[in-house]
Structure formats: C-alpha cells, structure tokens
Amino acid sequence: MITFKDVSLVYPNGTKGLKNINTTINEGEFIVIVGLSGAGKSTFIRSINRMVTPTSGELLVDDENILNYKGKNLRHLRTKIGMIFQNYNLVNRSSVMKNTISGRLGHTGTLRSILNLYSKDDRAMAYDNLKRVNIDDRIYNRADQLSGGQQQRVSIARVLTQEPNVILADEPVASLDPPTSHQVMTYLRKVNQEDNITTIVNLHFIDMAMEYADRIIGMRDGEVVFDGPVSEVDEQTFERIYDRPIHDDDLRGSGTDESASKDESK
C-alpha cells in the first residue's frame, strides 16, 4: 500500500510540483495518471521511489514514511520499486540479455554486476522474463539494434528481473506509434494481472487510460482533481482534468497499422 498524506513539493525556484496530495494506492492496482504536460504526473510517480523528494507531508509505503529514508533504506526501497522510462534507459552498446539481467543489480551488488558474475538462476530469470514479453529471440542483439517498441519490452523484462512489488512507468509509450503503444500497455497490464504487481503509469492519452486502467487519477497544476474507477469517468471528468472540453488531440487512435505490428512482433 502507498499512501500520500498532505504531500507537497516545492522546487528551489518556487515552482509547486505537488500540492497537498492525499490518496492511497492499494496492492495490485493498475492506475493510470492523466493530465497535461506540467500537471505533476511525473513528480507524483518519482516521489514514490524518491527520485524527487517532497518538501512536506508523509509518503507511506507499507506504513513507513519513506521521506525519512537515507542510505541503505533508500537503496532497499528502490530495489522493490521498478521504473520504466519514456526513453527506455538501456545501455545501447550492451546486449538485450545484459540489459535485462542488470535488473539484478540491487540483489547482487555493483562489483559482481560489473564483472558479470550473475548466478545461473539470475540468468534463467532474465531469459524467462524476455520470453514473457516476446523478445527472447533477440538476446544477443545490442539494444540500439532494436526498434523503440522492442527496447521498451526489454525495459519491462529488466524491471521484472528486479522482482519489484511496484512498477512505475513514466510516459512509457510517448515515443511510440499507436499499435506499438497498445502492445507495450498490454504487456504491462498482463504483468500486473499475473504477478499482482502494483502498477502506476503516466499517460497523456485518454482512450488508452480508459482501456487499461482499473482506476484513473487526474492531475492539473500539481493537484489531484479526479481519483476514481474508470466506470465513473465521463466527459465532465476530463473537462475538469484538462480545463477544457475533450479534443481529438487528447485521444490516441487504437487502430492497427499492419506493417508496424509486423515489425514489433519480431
């Protein structure tokens, strides 16, 4: 369980990234956070693994206030919270397998990782996770030889190899075309359902949020302006989030481009 209690974050330049956030995220939920750029979505997500640190309030993970964490406690927290980035965050010159097994870094230590001294079990786990996202046939390819969608699938496999309790995904499909975006979201949803891993995803696009989320959190200007199940979302909800009527630009097509789908299935 993750609980925000009056959480605010003010940056050194005076910008308010978060304003008195109060919400609870339950184990196993698949939550999508929506809002315009600058609404506070990334700040919200990155607070959970302390990539940014709120300046007031309490942020509880399993009933412990992580805002007090330093050193060993903070490293342990980040071991249990996996992160998927918009730009994939892979080592381009390293193989798919090496990128994936780096998810074990928090369990094996830096020196063993540098020397590539991973156990047979770790290697088997990495390979199994690559199979889960249908990229196991590329284990010897360098990361920069893959398409964007393939790289993001490697990122998912790497996070799974970390064995997290929570997955945070910060705009994971922003750089991908619509059919590839849906493919990546399908894998994230499948992992959430099969492994009961709490998953929190930032998205710009309304139709995708509606398709995959159990619950939607809408943010505007650092505040939560909607928090509820998908069944409660209507046009007025999104007018509240975007401060205007819904436009086509807020939607991302769910159609399939045959050639793109073929490329991403390789």
C-alpha positions as a Markdown table, in Angstrom:
| # | Residue | x | y | z |
|---|---|---|---|---|
| 1 | Met | 0.0 | 0.0 | 0.0 |
| 2 | Ile | 1.2 | 3.5 | -0.9 |
| 3 | Thr | -0.4 | 6.5 | 0.9 |
| 4 | Phe | 0.1 | 10.2 | 0.3 |
| 5 | Lys | -0.8 | 12.3 | 3.3 |
| 6 | Asp | -0.8 | 16.1 | 2.5 |
| 7 | Val | 2.2 | 15.6 | 0.3 |
| 8 | Ser | 3.6 | 18.8 | -1.3 |
| 9 | Leu | 6.7 | 19.5 | -3.3 |
| 10 | Val | 8.1 | 23.0 | -3.9 |
| 11 | Tyr | 11.2 | 23.2 | -6.2 |
| 12 | Pro | 14.1 | 25.5 | -5.3 |
| 13 | Asn | 12.9 | 28.1 | -7.9 |
| 14 | Gly | 9.5 | 28.2 | -6.1 |
| 15 | Thr | 7.5 | 26.1 | -8.5 |
| 16 | Lys | 4.9 | 23.9 | -6.8 |
| 17 | Gly | 5.2 | 20.4 | -8.3 |
| 18 | Leu | 2.7 | 18.8 | -5.9 |
| 19 | Lys | 0.0 | 20.5 | -3.8 |
| 20 | Asn | -1.4 | 18.7 | -0.8 |
| 21 | Ile | -1.8 | 15.3 | -2.4 |
| 22 | Asn | -4.0 | 12.8 | -0.4 |
| 23 | Thr | -4.6 | 9.4 | -1.9 |
| 24 | Thr | -4.0 | 5.7 | -1.3 |
| 25 | Ile | -2.8 | 3.1 | -3.9 |
| 26 | Asn | -3.7 | -0.4 | -3.0 |
| 27 | Glu | -1.7 | -3.6 | -3.7 |
| 28 | Gly | -2.2 | -5.0 | -7.2 |
| 29 | Glu | -4.0 | -1.9 | -8.6 |
| 30 | Phe | -3.3 | -0.8 | -12.2 |
| 31 | Ile | -3.6 | 3.0 | -12.0 |
| 32 | Val | -3.2 | 5.5 | -14.9 |
| 33 | Ile | -2.4 | 9.1 | -14.1 |
| 34 | Val | -3.5 | 11.6 | -16.8 |
| 35 | Gly | -3.1 | 15.3 | -17.3 |
| 36 | Leu | -1.4 | 17.9 | -19.4 |
| 37 | Ser | 2.4 | 18.3 | -19.5 |
| 38 | Gly | 3.4 | 20.0 | -16.3 |
| 39 | Ala | 0.4 | 18.8 | -14.4 |
| 40 | Gly | 2.6 | 17.0 | -11.9 |
| 41 | Lys | 2.3 | 13.4 | -13.2 |
| 42 | Ser | 6.0 | 12.6 | -13.3 |
| 43 | Thr | 6.6 | 14.4 | -10.0 |
| 44 | Phe | 3.9 | 12.2 | -8.4 |
| 45 | Ile | 5.4 | 9.0 | -9.7 |
| 46 | Arg | 9.0 | 9.9 | -9.0 |
| 47 | Ser | 8.2 | 10.7 | -5.4 |
| 48 | Ile | 7.3 | 7.1 | -4.8 |
| 49 | Asn | 10.9 | 5.9 | -5.4 |
| 50 | Arg | 12.4 | 9.2 | -4.1 |
| 51 | Met | 13.8 | 10.3 | -7.4 |
| 52 | Val | 12.4 | 13.6 | -6.2 |
| 53 | Thr | 11.7 | 14.3 | -2.6 |
| 54 | Pro | 8.5 | 16.0 | -1.4 |
| 55 | Thr | 9.1 | 19.0 | 0.9 |
| 56 | Ser | 6.2 | 18.4 | 3.3 |
| 57 | Gly | 3.7 | 15.7 | 4.3 |
| 58 | Glu | 4.1 | 12.0 | 4.6 |
| 59 | Leu | 4.5 | 9.4 | 1.9 |
| 60 | Leu | 3.9 | 5.9 | 3.3 |
| 61 | Val | 5.0 | 2.7 | 1.6 |
| 62 | Asp | 3.8 | -0.3 | 3.7 |
| 63 | Asp | 3.1 | 2.0 | 6.6 |
| 64 | Glu | 6.6 | 3.5 | 6.7 |
| 65 | Asn | 7.3 | 7.2 | 5.8 |
| 66 | Ile | 9.9 | 6.9 | 3.0 |
| 67 | Leu | 10.6 | 10.6 | 3.1 |
| 68 | Asn | 12.8 | 9.9 | 6.1 |
| 69 | Tyr | 14.8 | 7.2 | 4.2 |
| 70 | Lys | 18.5 | 7.6 | 3.5 |
| 71 | Gly | 21.4 | 5.3 | 2.5 |
| 72 | Lys | 20.7 | 1.6 | 2.9 |
| 73 | Asn | 16.9 | 2.1 | 3.5 |
| 74 | Leu | 16.6 | 4.2 | 0.3 |
| 75 | Arg | 18.6 | 1.7 | -1.8 |
| 76 | His | 16.3 | -1.1 | -0.5 |
| 77 | Leu | 13.2 | 0.9 | -1.3 |
| 78 | Arg | 14.4 | 1.3 | -4.9 |
| 79 | Thr | 15.1 | -2.4 | -5.2 |
| 80 | Lys | 11.4 | -3.1 | -4.6 |
| 81 | Ile | 10.1 | -0.3 | -6.9 |
| 82 | Gly | 10.9 | -0.8 | -10.6 |
| 83 | Met | 11.0 | 2.1 | -13.0 |
| 84 | Ile | 10.2 | 2.2 | -16.7 |
| 85 | Phe | 11.2 | 5.4 | -18.6 |
| 86 | Gln | 10.0 | 7.1 | -21.8 |
| 87 | Asn | 13.5 | 6.9 | -23.3 |
| 88 | Tyr | 13.9 | 3.2 | -22.3 |
| 89 | Asn | 17.1 | 3.9 | -20.3 |
| 90 | Leu | 19.0 | 1.0 | -21.8 |
| 91 | Val | 22.8 | 0.7 | -22.4 |
| 92 | Asn | 22.8 | 0.9 | -26.2 |
| 93 | Arg | 26.1 | -0.9 | -26.7 |
| 94 | Ser | 25.1 | -3.8 | -24.4 |
| 95 | Ser | 23.2 | -6.9 | -25.4 |
| 96 | Val | 19.5 | -7.4 | -24.6 |
| 97 | Met | 20.4 | -10.1 | -22.1 |
| 98 | Lys | 23.0 | -7.9 | -20.3 |
| 99 | Asn | 20.5 | -5.0 | -20.1 |
| 100 | Thr | 17.8 | -7.3 | -18.7 |
| 101 | Ile | 20.0 | -9.1 | -16.1 |
| 102 | Ser | 21.1 | -5.7 | -14.9 |
| 103 | Gly | 17.8 | -5.7 | -13.1 |
| 104 | Arg | 19.5 | -7.9 | -10.5 |
| 105 | Leu | 22.0 | -5.1 | -9.6 |
| 106 | Gly | 20.2 | -4.3 | -6.3 |
| 107 | His | 20.4 | -8.0 | -5.3 |
| 108 | Thr | 24.0 | -8.9 | -6.5 |
| 109 | Gly | 25.9 | -5.7 | -5.8 |
| 110 | Thr | 27.9 | -3.4 | -8.1 |
| 111 | Leu | 31.1 | -5.3 | -8.2 |
| 112 | Arg | 29.6 | -8.7 | -9.2 |
| 113 | Ser | 27.4 | -6.9 | -11.8 |
| 114 | Ile | 30.5 | -5.1 | -13.3 |
| 115 | Leu | 32.3 | -8.5 | -13.5 |
| 116 | Asn | 29.1 | -10.1 | -15.0 |
| 117 | Leu | 29.1 | -12.6 | -12.1 |
| 118 | Tyr | 25.4 | -13.4 | -12.2 |
| 119 | Ser | 24.1 | -16.8 | -10.9 |
| 120 | Lys | 22.6 | -19.4 | -13.2 |
| 121 | Asp | 19.2 | -18.6 | -11.5 |
| 122 | Asp | 19.6 | -14.9 | -12.3 |
| 123 | Arg | 20.3 | -15.7 | -15.9 |
| 124 | Ala | 17.4 | -18.1 | -16.1 |
| 125 | Met | 15.1 | -15.5 | -14.6 |
| 126 | Ala | 16.2 | -12.8 | -17.1 |
| 127 | Tyr | 15.6 | -15.2 | -20.0 |
| 128 | Asp | 12.2 | -16.2 | -18.8 |
| 129 | Asn | 11.2 | -12.5 | -18.5 |
| 130 | Leu | 12.4 | -11.8 | -22.0 |
| 131 | Lys | 10.1 | -14.7 | -23.1 |
| 132 | Arg | 7.2 | -13.2 | -21.3 |
| 133 | Val | 7.4 | -10.1 | -23.5 |
| 134 | Asn | 8.3 | -12.0 | -26.7 |
| 135 | Ile | 11.8 | -10.7 | -27.2 |
| 136 | Asp | 13.8 | -13.7 | -26.2 |
| 137 | Asp | 14.9 | -14.2 | -29.8 |
| 138 | Arg | 17.0 | -11.0 | -29.6 |
| 139 | Ile | 19.1 | -11.8 | -26.5 |
| 140 | Tyr | 22.4 | -11.3 | -28.3 |
| 141 | Asn | 21.4 | -8.1 | -30.2 |
| 142 | Arg | 22.7 | -4.8 | -29.0 |
| 143 | Ala | 19.9 | -2.6 | -27.6 |
| 144 | Asp | 20.5 | 0.1 | -30.3 |
| 145 | Gln | 19.7 | -2.5 | -32.9 |
| 146 | Leu | 16.1 | -2.8 | -31.7 |
| 147 | Ser | 13.0 | -0.7 | -32.6 |
| 148 | Gly | 11.5 | 1.6 | -29.9 |
| 149 | Gly | 8.8 | -0.9 | -29.0 |
| 150 | Gln | 11.3 | -3.7 | -28.7 |
| 151 | Gln | 13.5 | -1.6 | -26.5 |
| 152 | Gln | 10.6 | -0.9 | -24.2 |
| 153 | Arg | 9.8 | -4.6 | -24.0 |
| 154 | Val | 13.4 | -5.1 | -22.8 |
| 155 | Ser | 12.8 | -2.4 | -20.2 |
| 156 | Ile | 9.8 | -4.4 | -19.0 |
| 157 | Ala | 11.8 | -7.6 | -18.8 |
| 158 | Arg | 14.5 | -5.8 | -16.9 |
| 159 | Val | 12.0 | -4.5 | -14.3 |
| 160 | Leu | 10.6 | -7.9 | -13.9 |
| 161 | Thr | 14.1 | -9.3 | -13.3 |
| 162 | Gln | 14.3 | -6.8 | -10.4 |
| 163 | Glu | 11.4 | -8.6 | -8.7 |
| 164 | Pro | 9.7 | -5.5 | -7.6 |
| 165 | Asn | 6.5 | -5.0 | -5.6 |
| 166 | Val | 5.6 | -1.9 | -7.5 |
| 167 | Ile | 6.2 | -0.8 | -11.2 |
| 168 | Leu | 6.3 | 2.9 | -12.1 |
| 169 | Ala | 6.1 | 3.7 | -15.8 |
| 170 | Asp | 6.7 | 7.4 | -16.7 |
| 171 | Glu | 5.2 | 8.1 | -20.1 |
| 172 | Pro | 6.3 | 4.6 | -21.4 |
| 173 | Val | 4.6 | 4.9 | -24.8 |
| 174 | Ala | 5.0 | 8.6 | -25.5 |
| 175 | Ser | 7.7 | 7.9 | -28.2 |
| 176 | Leu | 5.8 | 5.0 | -29.8 |
| 177 | Asp | 3.3 | 4.8 | -32.6 |
| 178 | Pro | -0.3 | 3.8 | -31.6 |
| 179 | Pro | -0.2 | 0.0 | -32.3 |
| 180 | Thr | 3.2 | -0.4 | -30.6 |
| 181 | Ser | 1.9 | 1.7 | -27.7 |
| 182 | His | -1.0 | -0.7 | -27.2 |
| 183 | Gln | 1.3 | -3.7 | -27.4 |
| 184 | Val | 3.5 | -2.3 | -24.6 |
| 185 | Met | 0.5 | -1.4 | -22.5 |
| 186 | Thr | -0.9 | -4.9 | -23.0 |
| 187 | Tyr | 2.3 | -6.4 | -21.6 |
| 188 | Leu | 2.2 | -4.1 | -18.6 |
| 189 | Arg | -1.4 | -5.0 | -17.9 |
| 190 | Lys | -0.6 | -8.7 | -18.3 |
| 191 | Val | 2.3 | -8.5 | -15.8 |
| 192 | Asn | 0.0 | -6.6 | -13.4 |
| 193 | Gln | -2.7 | -9.2 | -13.5 |
| 194 | Glu | -0.4 | -12.3 | -13.5 |
| 195 | Asp | 2.0 | -11.2 | -10.8 |
| 196 | Asn | -0.3 | -8.8 | -8.8 |
| 197 | Ile | 2.4 | -6.1 | -9.1 |
| 198 | Thr | 1.0 | -2.6 | -8.3 |
| 199 | Thr | 1.4 | -0.6 | -11.5 |
| 200 | Ile | 1.2 | 3.1 | -11.9 |
| 201 | Val | 1.5 | 4.6 | -15.4 |
| 202 | Asn | 1.6 | 8.2 | -16.6 |
| 203 | Leu | -0.2 | 8.7 | -19.9 |
| 204 | His | -1.3 | 11.7 | -22.0 |
| 205 | Phe | -3.9 | 9.8 | -23.9 |
| 206 | Ile | -7.5 | 9.4 | -22.6 |
| 207 | Asp | -8.6 | 6.4 | -24.7 |
| 208 | Met | -5.6 | 4.4 | -23.7 |
| 209 | Ala | -6.1 | 5.3 | -20.0 |
| 210 | Met | -9.7 | 4.2 | -20.3 |
| 211 | Glu | -8.8 | 0.9 | -21.9 |
| 212 | Tyr | -6.1 | -0.3 | -19.5 |
| 213 | Ala | -6.7 | 1.3 | -16.1 |
| 214 | Asp | -8.6 | 0.0 | -13.1 |
| 215 | Arg | -8.5 | 3.5 | -11.7 |
| 216 | Ile | -7.7 | 6.9 | -13.1 |
| 217 | Ile | -6.0 | 9.8 | -11.2 |
| 218 | Gly | -6.4 | 13.1 | -13.0 |
| 219 | Met | -3.9 | 15.9 | -12.2 |
| 220 | Arg | -3.8 | 19.6 | -13.0 |
| 221 | Asp | -1.4 | 22.2 | -11.7 |
| 222 | Gly | 0.1 | 19.8 | -9.2 |
| 223 | Glu | -3.3 | 18.8 | -7.7 |
| 224 | Val | -5.4 | 15.7 | -7.9 |
| 225 | Val | -8.7 | 16.8 | -9.5 |
| 226 | Phe | -10.1 | 13.3 | -10.1 |
| 227 | Asp | -9.5 | 10.0 | -8.4 |
| 228 | Gly | -11.8 | 7.1 | -9.1 |
| 229 | Pro | -12.6 | 3.9 | -11.1 |
| 230 | Val | -12.9 | 4.0 | -14.9 |
| 231 | Ser | -16.6 | 3.4 | -14.6 |
| 232 | Glu | -17.0 | 6.9 | -13.0 |
| 233 | Val | -15.2 | 8.8 | -15.8 |
| 234 | Asp | -17.2 | 10.9 | -18.2 |
| 235 | Glu | -16.7 | 13.9 | -20.4 |
| 236 | Gln | -17.1 | 16.3 | -17.4 |
| 237 | Thr | -14.3 | 14.4 | -15.7 |
| 238 | Phe | -11.9 | 15.2 | -18.5 |
| 239 | Glu | -13.0 | 18.8 | -18.7 |
| 240 | Arg | -12.1 | 19.1 | -15.1 |
| 241 | Ile | -8.6 | 17.5 | -15.7 |
| 242 | Tyr | -7.8 | 19.4 | -18.9 |
| 243 | Asp | -9.8 | 22.6 | -18.0 |
| 244 | Arg | -11.5 | 22.4 | -21.4 |
| 245 | Pro | -13.8 | 20.2 | -23.5 |
| 246 | Ile | -12.2 | 17.0 | -24.7 |
| 247 | His | -10.5 | 17.3 | -28.1 |
| 248 | Asp | -9.3 | 14.8 | -30.7 |
| 249 | Asp | -5.7 | 15.6 | -29.7 |
| 250 | Asp | -6.4 | 14.1 | -26.3 |
| 251 | Leu | -7.2 | 10.8 | -27.9 |
| 252 | Arg | -4.7 | 8.3 | -29.4 |
| 253 | Gly | -6.1 | 6.0 | -32.1 |
| 254 | Ser | -6.5 | 2.4 | -31.3 |
| 255 | Gly | -6.3 | 1.2 | -34.8 |
| 256 | Thr | -3.6 | -1.2 | -36.0 |
| 257 | Asp | -1.1 | -0.5 | -38.7 |
| 258 | Glu | -0.2 | -3.8 | -40.2 |
| 259 | Ser | 3.4 | -3.1 | -41.2 |
| 260 | Ala | 4.1 | -1.6 | -37.7 |
| 261 | Ser | 2.6 | -4.6 | -36.0 |
| 262 | Lys | 4.7 | -7.0 | -38.0 |
| 263 | Asp | 7.8 | -5.1 | -37.2 |
| 264 | Glu | 7.2 | -5.0 | -33.5 |
| 265 | Ser | 6.3 | -8.7 | -33.3 |
| 266 | Lys | 9.7 | -9.7 | -34.5 |
